[in-house]
Amino acid sequence: MSTDVQLSIGLPNFGSWPAGDWRGFTDVGRAADDAGIDRIVLVDHVVMGPNTQNYSWGRFPTPPEADWPEPLTLLAAIAAVTSRVRLATGILVAPLRGATLLAKTAATLDRLSGGRLELGVAAGWQREEYDAAGIDWDNRGRLLTDTLAACKALWTDLPASFASETVNFTDVYCAPRPVRPGGVPLWIGGTLNARNLARIVRSGDGWIPIMGLSTADMARDVARIRTALADAGRDPGALRVQGPLPLVKDDAGRFDLARTMAGAPEVIAAGATAVHLPIQVFCAGPEGAPAFFAEARKAFDKVVSGV
């Protein structure tokens, strides 16, 4: 089994998990770094509307009035107290941020962290966020496509020019640029429809499958992406995939880390380069994070090594 596969942990930068102590949340990031976790992933909502019942993937995890710190800001704080763990979003609602400002913010964080930023991006599910920002909800797909391509141009060209239906600029300088020549890696999230496949081929470095997708269907879609990349002259072997571990409970109905981690080989075989699980279902709060990270790292290494 490949030793290049990463252990990715989702941190709940929302609601009551950190008991409102967002400064202390940096200690969780430091604990992940110390334990050798490969990636930590934060999620995004800029504002919340009242209609959380419209969430399509089960019960929404918080009431609309709950805390939800901006993820890039929180990752910047975590970057200051860590040295190796990769800092990711999964997902950032990219169309809510103008392309030039997103490119500048991401490049700055990437440089401050020594090239550790990875942006998981998508259009999001909540119309109220677009309405509040004065952005056309019905044009969100086009805006996502153009925003990502514009960011790539701003990260790689100096000066940069870009022309599209929704984003346009000529001979602008956006510096500093990210550490890597190709810019901050973009992991594009969502269902693998034709438009998302085209986005990945044009601008993506990775894919985050839509929530609820089976491991078998993920394998099918990874194969589709790799074929499309090859057809476009890109290296299919460079594709990164965040593969969620199916969560398994013990006989008492509690989520069981060892039983869950036993599913990692199947997820890796399906194409995952980063095996992902959320901390909050195994760990009630930040005080338990160091022990959880240590246990998860040990269990993952045992599975990957085949022991």
C-alpha positions in Angstrom: 0.0 0.0 0.0 1.3 3.5 -0.9 3.1 5.3 1.9 2.3 8.6 0.2 -1.3 8.5 1.4 -2.0 11.2 4.0 -4.1 11.1 7.2 -6.5 14.0 7.0 -8.6 15.2 10.0 -11.6 17.6 9.8 -11.8 20.1 12.7 -15.2 21.6 13.5 -14.6 25.3 13.3 -18.2 25.9 14.1 -20.7 25.6 17.0 -19.8 24.5 20.5 -17.0 21.9 20.1 -14.3 24.3 21.2 -16.7 25.9 23.8 -16.2 29.2 22.2 -12.5 29.3 22.8 -11.3 30.1 19.4 -7.8 31.3 20.6 -7.5 27.9 22.2 -8.3 26.3 18.9 -4.8 26.9 17.9 -3.7 24.4 20.5 -5.7 21.8 18.6 -3.7 22.6 15.5 -0.5 22.4 17.4 -1.5 19.0 18.8 -2.2 17.7 15.3 1.2 19.0 14.2 3.0 17.3 17.2 1.2 14.0 16.5 2.2 13.9 12.9 -1.2 14.4 11.4 -0.7 15.2 7.7 -3.6 17.5 7.0 -6.2 19.4 9.0 -9.3 20.7 7.3 -11.7 23.5 8.2 -15.0 24.4 6.7 -16.7 27.6 5.6 -19.9 29.6 5.9 -19.7 33.4 5.6 -23.2 34.0 7.0 -26.0 31.7 7.8 -29.6 32.1 6.8 -32.5 30.7 9.0 -33.3 27.8 6.6 -30.8 25.2 7.7 -33.5 22.6 7.0 -32.5 23.0 3.3 -29.2 21.3 4.0 -29.3 18.1 1.9 -26.9 15.9 3.9 -28.8 15.2 7.1 -29.3 17.4 10.1 -27.2 20.6 9.9 -24.6 20.6 12.7 -25.4 24.0 14.3 -28.2 26.5 14.7 -27.8 29.5 12.4 -26.7 31.8 15.3 -23.8 29.6 16.3 -20.2 30.8 16.0 -18.5 30.0 12.6 -15.1 31.7 12.4 -13.7 32.4 8.9 -11.5 29.5 8.1 -8.6 31.2 6.3 -8.2 33.6 9.3 -8.2 30.6 11.7 -5.7 28.7 9.6 -3.4 31.7 9.7 -3.4 31.6 13.4 -2.8 27.8 13.3 0.0 28.3 10.8 1.8 30.5 13.3 2.1 27.7 15.9 2.8 24.8 13.6 5.5 23.8 11.2 4.5 20.7 9.1 0.8 19.9 9.1 -0.9 20.9 5.9 -3.7 23.5 6.2 -6.8 22.9 4.2 -10.3 24.0 3.6 -13.1 21.5 2.7 -14.8 23.4 1.4 -14.4 27.2 1.0 -17.3 28.9 -0.8 -15.0 30.5 -3.3 -17.5 32.6 -5.3 -18.3 34.6 -2.2 -14.8 36.0 -2.3 -13.6 38.1 -5.3 -10.9 36.4 -7.3 -8.3 39.0 -6.7 -8.9 39.1 -2.9 -9.0 35.3 -2.6 -5.8 35.0 -4.6 -4.0 37.6 -2.4 -5.3 36.1 0.9 -4.5 32.5 -0.1 -1.0 33.4 -1.4 -0.2 35.4 1.8 -1.3 32.5 4.0 0.6 30.0 1.8 3.8 32.1 2.1 3.4 32.6 5.9 2.9 28.8 6.4 5.8 27.8 4.2 3.7 26.4 1.3 1.3 24.3 3.4 -2.1 25.7 2.2 -4.5 23.6 0.2 -7.8 25.2 -0.9 -10.8 22.8 -1.1 -13.4 24.9 -3.0 -17.0 24.7 -4.2 -20.1 26.8 -4.8 -21.9 25.9 -1.6 -25.5 25.1 -1.0 -27.0 28.1 0.7 -28.7 30.8 -1.3 -28.9 33.3 1.6 -25.1 33.7 1.5 -25.2 34.8 -2.1 -28.1 37.1 -1.5 -26.4 38.8 1.4 -23.2 39.3 -0.6 -25.2 40.7 -3.6 -24.0 37.8 -5.8 -26.2 36.1 -8.3 -27.1 32.7 -7.0 -28.1 31.4 -10.4 -24.7 32.3 -11.8 -22.7 30.6 -9.0 -21.3 27.8 -11.2 -19.9 30.2 -13.8 -18.5 32.4 -11.1 -16.8 29.4 -9.4 -15.2 28.3 -12.7 -13.9 31.8 -13.5 -12.7 32.6 -9.9 -10.6 29.5 -9.8 -9.1 30.0 -13.2 -8.4 33.7 -12.4 -6.7 32.7 -9.2 -4.4 30.4 -11.1 -3.5 33.3 -13.5 -2.8 35.6 -10.5 -0.6 33.0 -8.8 1.5 32.2 -11.9 1.8 35.3 -14.0 3.3 38.7 -13.0 1.6 40.8 -14.3 -1.5 38.7 -14.9 -4.4 39.2 -17.3 -7.6 37.2 -17.4 -10.8 37.5 -19.4 -14.1 35.6 -18.7 -17.8 36.1 -18.4 -17.6 37.2 -14.7 -13.9 38.0 -13.9 -11.7 40.4 -16.0 -8.4 42.2 -15.4 -5.4 43.2 -17.4 -1.8 43.6 -16.4 -2.3 43.5 -12.7 0.4 42.5 -10.1 -0.7 40.2 -7.3 2.3 39.5 -5.0 3.5 37.8 -3.0 2.9 34.7 -5.0 2.5 31.2 -3.5 5.5 29.0 -2.7 4.8 26.5 -5.4 5.2 27.6 -9.1 1.7 26.3 -9.9 0.1 28.2 -7.0 -2.0 27.0 -4.1 -3.4 23.5 -4.8 -7.1 23.6 -5.6 -9.2 20.6 -4.4 -12.5 21.1 -6.2 -15.5 19.7 -4.3 -18.8 18.3 -5.3 -20.7 15.9 -7.5 -18.7 14.9 -10.6 -21.0 16.4 -13.2 -19.7 17.6 -16.6 -19.1 21.1 -15.3 -17.2 20.0 -12.3 -15.1 17.6 -14.3 -14.2 20.4 -16.7 -13.2 22.6 -13.7 -10.9 19.9 -12.3 -9.3 19.4 -15.7 -8.8 23.2 -16.2 -7.8 24.4 -12.7 -7.9 21.5 -10.2 -5.2 19.7 -8.4 -7.5 17.5 -6.4 -11.1 16.4 -5.8 -13.3 16.3 -2.7 -16.2 13.9 -3.4 -19.7 15.1 -2.5 -20.8 14.0 1.0 -22.5 10.6 1.0 -20.8 9.2 -2.1 -20.1 5.5 -1.7 -16.5 4.3 -1.9 -17.4 2.3 -5.0 -18.8 5.4 -6.7 -15.8 7.4 -5.7 -13.5 4.8 -7.4 -15.6 5.1 -10.6 -15.4 8.9 -10.5 -11.7 9.0 -9.8 -11.2 6.8 -12.9 -13.2 9.3 -14.9 -11.2 12.2 -13.7 -7.9 10.5 -14.4 -9.0 9.7 -18.0 -10.1 13.3 -18.6 -6.8 14.6 -17.2 -4.8 12.3 -19.5 -7.0 13.3 -22.5 -6.2 16.9 -21.7 -2.4 16.2 -21.6 -2.2 16.5 -17.8 -0.6 13.9 -15.5 -3.4 11.7 -14.1 -1.1 10.3 -11.4 -0.8 13.8 -9.9 -4.5 13.9 -8.9 -5.2 14.3 -5.2 -8.4 12.9 -3.7 -9.8 13.4 -0.2 -11.5 10.1 0.5 -13.9 10.0 3.5 -13.7 7.0 5.8 -17.1 5.4 6.3 -17.8 5.8 10.0 -18.4 2.5 12.0 -19.9 2.2 15.4 -19.2 -0.3 18.2 -21.7 -2.7 19.7 -22.8 0.0 22.1 -23.6 2.4 19.3 -20.5 4.7 19.7 -18.2 5.6 16.9 -15.2 3.2 16.9 -11.9 4.6 15.6 -10.3 1.2 15.1 -13.2 -0.3 13.2 -13.5 2.9 11.2 -9.8 2.9 10.3 -10.0 -0.7 9.2 -11.8 0.6 6.1 -8.9 2.7 5.0 -7.4 0.1 2.6 -10.7 0.1 0.6 -10.8 3.9 0.4 -7.1 4.1 -0.7 -7.7 1.4 -3.3 -10.6 3.5 -4.6 -8.1 6.4 -5.3 -7.9 8.4 -2.1 -4.6 10.1 -1.5 -5.8 11.7 1.7 -7.9 9.5 4.0 -10.3 11.8 5.9 -12.3 11.6 9.1 -13.9 14.2 11.4 -12.5 14.5 14.9 -15.8 15.5 16.6 -17.5 12.1 16.3 -14.6 10.5 18.3 -13.6 13.4 20.5 -16.0 15.4 22.6 -13.9 18.5 22.8 -10.4 20.1 22.4 -9.1 18.6 25.6 -9.3 15.1 24.1 -7.6 16.1 20.8 -4.0 15.2 21.6 -4.9 11.7 22.6 -7.2 11.3 19.6 -4.5 12.5 17.2 -1.9 10.1 18.7 -4.4 7.1 18.5 -5.5 8.0 14.9 -1.9 8.3 13.7 -0.9 5.0 15.2 -4.0 3.2 13.8 -3.5 4.7 10.4 0.2 3.8 10.2 -0.7 0.2 11.2 -3.2 0.0 8.4 -1.0 1.6 5.8 2.0 -0.6 6.6 -0.2 -3.7 6.4 0.7 -4.8 9.9 
